Amino acid sequence: MGVPLLDLPRQHERVRTAVADGVAAVFASQQFILGKTVEDFENSFAELIGVPHAVGMSSGTDAQLAILMAMGIGEGDAVITTPYTFFATAGCIHRVGAETVFIDIDPATYLIDLTLLEQYLESRQRDDEGYLLTDKGARIRAIIPVHLFGVCVAADALQNLSEKYSVPIVEDAAQAVGAEFRSWATGEMSRAGAIGDSAYFSFFPTKNLGAAGDAGISVCKDADFANKLRLVRNHGMEQRYYHRVVGGNFRLDALQAAVLLAKMPLVHEWNSERRGNATDYRDGFTAAGLLDFVTLPAEPWYGRAVENHHIYHQYVLRAHRRDELMAHLQANKIGCAVYYPVPLHLQECFAYLGYQEGSLPHAEAAARETIALPIFAELRPEEIKEVVDAIATFYKG
Ligand SMILES: Cc1ncc(COP(=O)(O)O)c(C=O)c1O
């Protein structure tokens, strides 16, 4: 039969009318750049995440770039992040002229390892202005944790490190729209994007909340910073043709905002369906006796009374003989993918940073051993069974 990795037409069936109405309203208004639809979306999204400010951007990449530019990060600065993420996370750091420092991941969650991060921060010298310095002498200006595959990095620990070492947090929440966590300290529940000083999300069409093209958003807690983001997104211009700073064209299209507004009421339902699929996989792999061959995704927030503890943007297994398994699944027309085959510290374009094979072993092992399976909301129980059966045939004959 075959199972697709993702089936966007099935999703579209559920929002067809709402999307068409939203798009038609934008055409009727002929207001395509920024304007009321974009503002309505920004306000709804800020409310969803639980942050005071949201600024619509042309992509997740541009949302990150705008944050780094608005923070004034550039030459002589450094930003810490994980090597196991989509390229843009480190690409944007490079683009503003800053040094990227990679900290290895926790092999269970695939998220940046906060113990290693603390060790690194603790080992730093400070300059006269109090900035921690990298080995190359760059000032550490931000930490970018990535809520990879839809699960949040430990928020309290992250905030403690940020305070202790005076380094702001910029969350990469591109894959984590609606992912929740509960503070160990206060017991309060929050969502990805509300941990750091700022955060960015991607609405690339395959994301849990996807636009009909490229789109993204930056969120933040500080009103002045939100104004800087608005400035940077529009060529540094408040009054037309007067440029206070150099920015870019990072504006969110009204058409994309209309699509996102139409889809947003369903995002919790979709996330919940993805979690349901993950539970079905867990039951299926367990019943088939496959847990010696595959390691299921960790759910670090499970049992902490948060609903969307993992929103399964991707369902990623660590699998014995990964490449052979992948070939077997492809031969059986089962969609699968590797996120990500080469960790960022080993990418050719970052060779100048001086990392080598073996520098960050957990990220390298994850790149070699993990495989993503279909997890989209509309996946049917019989499709999940087909995927599990195919994997059982591969390992057990
Ligand atoms: C972790 C991560 N960061 C950043 C991005 C960049 O977002 P976009 O593709 O919208 O530019 C993505 C999206 O692919 C992502 O998955």
The ligand as a MOL file (V3000), in Angstrom:
LIG
                    3D

  0  0  0     0  0            999 V3000
M  V30 BEGIN CTAB
M  V30 COUNTS 16 16 0 0 0
M  V30 BEGIN ATOM
M  V30 1 C 15.0040 24.1020 13.7760 0
M  V30 2 C 14.7170 25.0580 12.6610 0
M  V30 3 N 15.2490 26.2930 12.7120 0
M  V30 4 C 15.0180 27.1950 11.7440 0
M  V30 5 C 14.2330 26.8930 10.6560 0
M  V30 6 C 14.0850 27.9030 9.5630 0
M  V30 7 O 12.7640 28.1860 9.2280 0
M  V30 8 P 12.3300 28.5520 7.7250 0
M  V30 9 O 12.4460 27.3260 6.9040 0
M  V30 10 O 10.9140 29.0160 7.8870 0
M  V30 11 O 13.2130 29.6370 7.2540 0
M  V30 12 C 13.6420 25.6290 10.5680 0
M  V30 13 C 12.7390 25.2690 9.4400 0
M  V30 14 O 12.9660 24.5140 8.6000 0
M  V30 15 C 13.9050 24.6830 11.5920 0
M  V30 16 O 13.3900 23.4520 11.5400 0
M  V30 END ATOM
M  V30 BEGIN BOND
M  V30 1 1 1 2
M  V30 2 1 2 3
M  V30 3 2 2 15
M  V30 4 2 3 4
M  V30 5 1 4 5
M  V30 6 1 5 6
M  V30 7 2 5 12
M  V30 8 1 6 7
M  V30 9 1 7 8
M  V30 10 2 8 9
M  V30 11 1 8 10
M  V30 12 1 8 11
M  V30 13 1 12 13
M  V30 14 1 12 15
M  V30 15 2 13 14
M  V30 16 1 15 16
M  V30 END BOND
M  V30 END CTAB
M  END
